Amino acid sequence: MPRTVPLICTLVLVLAGCGPTNFKSFCEHSAGAICRAVFRCNADQARMSWTNIQDCTIALSQRVDCGQPEAATCTIDGEASSRCIDDLDNMVCARTFVVPTSCELHCANRSM
């Protein structure tokens, strides 16, 4: 039965929603989800600004300053961040970009 425990633990983690739990990681993951949506919805226009999704993600992460020191100390709910990233990945292509309300996350606390 030793093999059952890791499988059960993995299943529990998947079902629990293992999204990023600090703002820096969430910022980077959500930038990737936004870029995936941009390339999915209008790849030709996206390629006018970026070579690929990875280039877009890096540029967007830098533009919104995901690396700022405060971002690493901000703790957020992993389930909520997972829901936001899922919503970004499942966005319907439209003429205007509207951030899903699930992405309105705030720091739960700041570590010292």
C-alpha positions in Angstrom: 0.0 0.0 0.0 2.9 2.5 0.0 2.1 3.4 -3.6 -1.5 4.4 -2.6 -0.5 7.3 -0.3 1.4 9.4 -3.0 -1.5 8.8 -5.4 -4.1 9.9 -2.9 -1.9 12.9 -1.9 -1.5 13.9 -5.5 -5.3 13.6 -6.1 -6.0 15.7 -3.1 -3.6 18.4 -4.3 -5.2 18.5 -7.7 -8.7 18.7 -6.4 -7.7 21.4 -3.9 -6.6 23.8 -6.6 -2.9 24.3 -6.4 -2.5 27.7 -7.8 0.3 30.1 -6.9 0.3 31.2 -3.3 2.5 34.3 -3.5 1.7 37.3 -5.7 5.0 37.1 -7.6 4.2 33.6 -8.8 0.5 34.5 -9.5 1.6 37.6 -11.5 3.9 35.4 -13.7 1.3 32.7 -14.1 -1.5 35.1 -14.9 0.7 36.9 -17.4 1.2 33.6 -19.2 -2.6 33.0 -19.2 -3.2 36.4 -20.7 -0.6 35.8 -23.4 -2.1 32.4 -24.2 -5.5 34.2 -24.7 -4.0 36.9 -26.8 -2.3 34.4 -29.1 -5.4 32.2 -29.2 -7.7 35.1 -30.1 -5.5 37.0 -32.5 -2.2 35.3 -33.2 -1.3 37.5 -36.2 -1.7 40.7 -34.3 0.1 39.2 -31.3 3.1 38.3 -33.4 3.5 41.9 -34.4 4.5 42.6 -30.8 6.0 39.3 -29.6 7.6 36.3 -31.3 5.7 33.7 -29.2 3.7 33.2 -26.0 6.9 33.0 -23.9 8.2 36.3 -25.2 4.8 37.9 -24.4 4.8 36.4 -20.9 8.3 37.8 -20.1 7.4 41.2 -21.5 4.1 41.4 -19.6 5.7 40.2 -16.4 8.3 42.9 -16.6 5.8 45.6 -17.6 3.6 44.9 -14.5 6.7 44.4 -12.4 6.1 40.9 -11.1 9.6 40.9 -9.7 9.1 43.8 -7.2 10.2 42.8 -3.7 6.7 43.3 -2.2 5.3 40.7 -4.6 7.3 37.9 -3.1 6.0 38.7 0.5 2.4 38.9 -0.5 0.5 35.7 0.3 -2.7 34.9 -1.7 -5.1 32.0 -1.6 -3.9 29.2 -3.9 -7.4 28.1 -4.8 -8.5 31.6 -5.8 -5.4 32.1 -7.9 -6.0 28.8 -9.6 -9.6 29.8 -10.4 -8.4 33.2 -11.8 -5.8 31.5 -14.1 -8.4 29.0 -15.2 -10.8 31.8 -16.0 -8.1 33.6 -18.0 -7.3 30.4 -19.9 -11.0 30.0 -20.7 -11.8 33.6 -21.8 -14.0 34.1 -24.8 -12.3 36.0 -27.6 -13.8 39.5 -27.8 -12.8 42.9 -29.0 -12.1 44.2 -25.5 -10.2 42.5 -22.8 -12.0 42.3 -19.5 -10.2 40.9 -16.5 -12.4 38.2 -14.8 -13.7 39.2 -11.4 -12.0 36.0 -10.0 -8.7 37.8 -10.6 -9.4 40.5 -8.1 -7.0 39.0 -5.5 -5.5 40.8 -2.5 -2.8 39.9 -0.1 -4.0 37.7 2.8 -0.9 38.7 4.8 2.7 39.8 4.3 5.5 37.8 5.6 8.4 39.6 7.2 
